[in-house]
Amino acid sequence: MSRPELGAVAVGDEVFVREGGHRGSARPATIAKVGRVWLTLKSTESGREWRMRRDRQTTGSGVGYETSFCTPDQLAYDRQASAASAFLQGQGISVNFGSPWWDSDGRIALADLIRKATTATGSNGEHRGQ
């Protein structure tokens, strides 16, 4: 399962905005204007507006930590990937660059495999059976 693509968007669609570098905080917004290259997003909390490139889903400068946006499905995937990374770290597992488990899909799969294996066996390694 890869991160969902942006797909077609329309005025009024729900999205979430992440201020530069703050991957954890996602502020609710809606799409206020749809252009060929640019989208205008409006915060549902404050009314603040952002102009974002639809191809990159960012403010488009390409420099540093940009403000970005994601769909509800993308946000759910990102949170699942973050939880998988935290789980692996909590198990003392680090995944090296170049490993087949390196990307988000790999970390999610590895965390799921470990969870299934540890729930299927007891702490002494014996199979719990069903």
Residue frames relative to the residue before (quaternion, step in Angstrom):
aa qw qx qy qz dx dy dz
M 1.0000 0.0000 0.0000 0.0000 0.00 0.00 0.00
S 0.1602 -0.7963 0.5793 0.0684 3.55 -0.50 1.16
R 0.6589 -0.4800 0.3838 0.4338 3.54 -1.29 0.26
P 0.4971 -0.6754 0.4504 0.3063 3.60 -0.80 0.95
E 0.4777 -0.6501 0.5149 0.2900 3.56 -1.15 0.70
L 0.6398 -0.5177 0.3949 0.4082 3.57 -1.27 0.26
G 0.1603 -0.8170 0.5371 0.1356 3.60 0.83 -0.91
A 0.7411 -0.3692 0.3054 0.4703 3.54 -1.31 -0.33
V 0.1005 -0.7839 0.6112 0.0418 3.56 -1.06 0.79
A 0.1023 -0.7818 0.6136 0.0426 3.54 -1.24 0.56
V 0.6387 -0.4980 0.4130 0.4165 3.54 -1.25 0.42
G 0.7716 0.3235 -0.2738 0.4744 3.53 -0.94 1.00
D 0.4935 0.6542 -0.4390 0.3684 3.61 1.22 -0.23
E 0.4421 -0.6826 0.5235 0.2541 3.55 -1.11 0.80
V 0.0549 0.7594 -0.6463 0.0511 3.56 -1.05 0.89
F 0.3060 -0.7214 0.5828 0.2151 3.54 -1.34 0.04
V 0.2407 -0.7770 0.5710 0.1107 3.57 -0.91 0.97
R 0.1453 -0.7617 0.6279 0.0662 3.52 -1.03 0.92
E 0.3739 -0.7266 0.5356 0.2128 3.53 -0.64 1.15
G 0.7321 -0.4868 0.2633 0.3971 3.57 -1.04 0.80
G 0.8643 0.1066 -0.1100 0.4791 3.54 -0.71 1.14
H 0.6624 0.4909 -0.3146 0.4704 3.60 1.17 -0.24
R 0.1286 -0.8429 0.5204 0.0468 3.57 0.30 1.29
G 0.6711 0.5340 -0.3097 0.4107 3.58 1.05 -0.61
S 0.7338 0.3902 -0.2413 0.5010 3.58 0.99 -0.73
A 0.0195 -0.7930 0.6073 -0.0441 3.54 -0.67 1.15
R 0.1954 -0.8064 0.5521 0.0818 3.56 -0.51 1.20
P 0.4611 -0.6949 0.4692 0.2905 3.61 -0.83 0.90
A 0.0625 0.7761 -0.6229 0.0764 3.53 -1.09 0.84
T 0.2680 -0.7244 0.5987 0.2119 3.53 -1.33 0.08
I 0.5079 -0.6051 0.5059 0.3464 3.53 -1.26 0.39
A 0.2087 -0.8138 0.5378 0.0704 3.54 -0.63 1.20
K 0.7959 0.0264 0.0153 0.6047 3.59 1.12 -0.64
V 0.1616 -0.7846 0.5947 0.0678 3.58 -0.97 0.90
G 0.0189 -0.7773 0.6285 -0.0192 3.52 -0.81 1.11
R 0.7067 -0.4496 0.3217 0.4415 3.55 -1.29 0.10
V 0.7919 0.2346 -0.1062 0.5537 3.59 0.96 -0.91
W 0.8023 0.2815 -0.1120 0.5143 3.57 0.90 -0.92
L 0.1759 -0.7333 0.6470 0.1129 3.52 -1.27 0.63
T 0.2278 -0.7232 0.6273 0.1778 3.56 -1.15 0.59
L 0.1310 -0.7884 0.6002 0.0323 3.55 -0.80 1.11
K 0.1442 -0.7894 0.5927 0.0686 3.55 -1.06 0.74
S 0.4663 -0.6843 0.4949 0.2633 3.54 -0.86 1.06
T 0.3728 -0.7176 0.5405 0.2324 3.57 -0.96 0.86
E 0.6442 0.5233 -0.3178 0.4585 3.60 1.26 -0.28
S 0.8432 0.1870 -0.0485 0.5017 3.57 0.74 -1.08
G 0.4727 -0.6690 0.4504 0.3553 3.60 1.17 -0.38
R 0.4166 0.7079 -0.4680 0.3259 3.59 1.28 -0.03
E 0.2242 -0.7818 0.5690 0.1217 3.57 -1.09 0.71
W 0.1296 -0.7571 0.6366 0.0689 3.52 -1.25 0.66
R 0.2554 -0.7218 0.6204 0.1700 3.55 -1.17 0.63
M 0.0106 -0.8307 0.5527 -0.0660 3.57 -0.54 1.21
R 0.4552 -0.6340 0.5488 0.2993 3.53 -1.19 0.66
R 0.4101 -0.7305 0.4818 0.2569 3.57 -0.79 0.92
D 0.6414 0.5362 -0.3464 0.4256 3.65 1.05 -0.61
R 0.7666 0.3319 -0.1831 0.5183 3.62 1.02 -0.74
Q 0.2832 -0.7760 0.4945 0.2703 3.53 1.29 -0.45
T 0.5977 0.5135 -0.3708 0.4915 3.56 1.08 0.83
T 0.6811 -0.4672 0.3660 0.4288 3.53 -1.35 0.00
G 0.5307 -0.7220 0.3359 0.2902 3.56 1.30 -0.09
S 0.4958 0.6754 -0.4410 0.3218 3.60 1.17 0.03
G 0.3099 -0.7779 0.4905 0.2414 3.57 1.12 -0.65
V 0.6435 0.5021 -0.3109 0.4870 3.58 1.29 0.19
G 0.8668 0.0622 -0.0565 0.4915 3.55 -0.93 0.94
Y 0.7156 -0.3852 0.3333 0.4780 3.53 -1.24 -0.53
E 0.1505 -0.8201 0.5495 0.0538 3.52 -0.29 1.25
T 0.5126 -0.5631 0.5308 0.3720 3.50 -1.29 0.35
S 0.0534 -0.8086 0.5856 -0.0195 3.55 -0.93 0.94
F 0.2199 -0.7548 0.5918 0.1782 3.53 -1.31 0.05
C 0.0976 -0.7796 0.6164 0.0527 3.53 -1.28 0.43
T 0.5143 -0.6115 0.5036 0.3286 3.52 -1.30 0.38
P 0.6693 -0.4715 0.3543 0.4518 3.62 -1.19 0.17
D 0.6513 0.5082 -0.3226 0.4620 3.63 0.99 -0.76
Q 0.6485 0.5034 -0.3157 0.4758 3.59 1.01 -0.79
L 0.6339 0.5275 -0.3270 0.4615 3.58 1.00 -0.79
A 0.6452 0.5128 -0.3219 0.4660 3.59 0.95 -0.84
Y 0.6461 0.5076 -0.3157 0.4747 3.60 0.98 -0.83
D 0.6603 0.5141 -0.3102 0.4512 3.60 0.89 -0.93
R 0.6578 0.4955 -0.3067 0.4773 3.58 1.01 -0.77
Q 0.6225 0.5250 -0.3351 0.4739 3.59 1.06 -0.71
A 0.6543 0.5058 -0.3049 0.4724 3.59 0.99 -0.85
S 0.6525 0.5098 -0.3080 0.4686 3.57 0.99 -0.83
A 0.6513 0.5034 -0.3117 0.4746 3.60 0.99 -0.82
A 0.6295 0.5263 -0.3350 0.4632 3.60 1.03 -0.75
S 0.6533 0.5090 -0.3126 0.4651 3.59 0.94 -0.86
A 0.6554 0.5031 -0.3081 0.4716 3.58 0.97 -0.85
F 0.6305 0.5292 -0.3300 0.4621 3.60 1.00 -0.80
L 0.6690 0.4972 -0.3036 0.4616 3.59 0.85 -0.96
Q 0.6442 0.5139 -0.3188 0.4683 3.56 0.96 -0.88
G 0.6552 0.5211 -0.3012 0.4567 3.58 1.01 -0.81
Q 0.6702 0.4624 -0.2829 0.5069 3.57 1.22 -0.48
G 0.5167 -0.6533 0.4059 0.3761 3.58 1.30 -0.02
I 0.5190 0.6367 -0.4072 0.3994 3.57 1.23 0.45
S 0.0505 -0.7678 0.6379 0.0323 3.55 -0.83 0.99
V 0.2674 -0.7636 0.5735 0.1287 3.54 -0.98 0.90
N 0.3175 -0.7857 0.5077 0.1554 3.55 -0.61 1.16
F 0.6074 -0.5447 0.4382 0.3772 3.52 -1.22 0.60
G 0.7578 0.3396 -0.2696 0.4876 3.56 -0.95 0.89
S 0.5320 0.6086 -0.4077 0.4247 3.56 1.26 -0.26
P 0.5486 -0.6029 0.4455 0.3702 3.62 -1.09 0.51
W 0.6588 0.4936 -0.2997 0.4822 3.60 1.27 -0.25
W 0.4142 0.7730 -0.4207 0.2323 3.60 1.31 -0.09
D 0.7287 0.4293 -0.2684 0.4612 3.62 0.78 -0.94
S 0.7342 -0.4345 0.2879 0.4352 3.57 -1.29 0.21
D 0.6422 0.5214 -0.3312 0.4539 3.60 0.92 -0.86
G 0.6644 0.5134 -0.2983 0.4540 3.58 0.96 -0.87
R 0.6684 0.4934 -0.3056 0.4651 3.58 0.94 -0.87
I 0.6243 0.5224 -0.3398 0.4711 3.59 1.04 -0.75
A 0.6699 0.4993 -0.2979 0.4618 3.59 0.89 -0.94
L 0.6649 0.5034 -0.3088 0.4574 3.60 0.90 -0.90
A 0.6501 0.5046 -0.3201 0.4694 3.59 0.92 -0.86
D 0.6466 0.5138 -0.3220 0.4629 3.60 0.98 -0.80
L 0.6441 0.5233 -0.3194 0.4574 3.59 0.98 -0.85
I 0.6741 0.4904 -0.2953 0.4668 3.57 0.91 -0.90
R 0.6323 0.5232 -0.3364 0.4619 3.59 0.97 -0.80
K 0.6663 0.4962 -0.3033 0.4668 3.60 0.92 -0.91
A 0.6686 0.5024 -0.3019 0.4575 3.59 0.94 -0.87
T 0.7116 0.4524 -0.2743 0.4624 3.59 0.92 -0.80
T 0.6553 0.4659 -0.3325 0.4929 3.61 1.15 -0.34
A 0.6491 0.5142 -0.3126 0.4654 3.60 1.24 -0.42
T 0.7535 0.2875 -0.1847 0.5617 3.59 1.23 -0.32
G 0.5068 -0.6277 0.4952 0.3223 3.54 -1.20 0.50
S 0.7057 -0.4512 0.3256 0.4386 3.55 -1.27 0.06
N 0.6859 0.4521 -0.2898 0.4911 3.62 1.19 -0.44
G 0.6190 -0.5912 0.3305 0.3976 3.58 1.28 0.21
E 0.5259 0.6273 -0.4224 0.3892 3.59 1.26 -0.08
H 0.5213 -0.6364 0.4742 0.3137 3.54 -1.09 0.80
R 0.3885 -0.7422 0.4992 0.2214 3.59 -0.83 0.96
G 0.2868 -0.7924 0.4990 0.2023 3.60 1.12 -0.52
Q 0.2468 -0.7676 0.5720 0.1507 3.52 -1.30 0.23
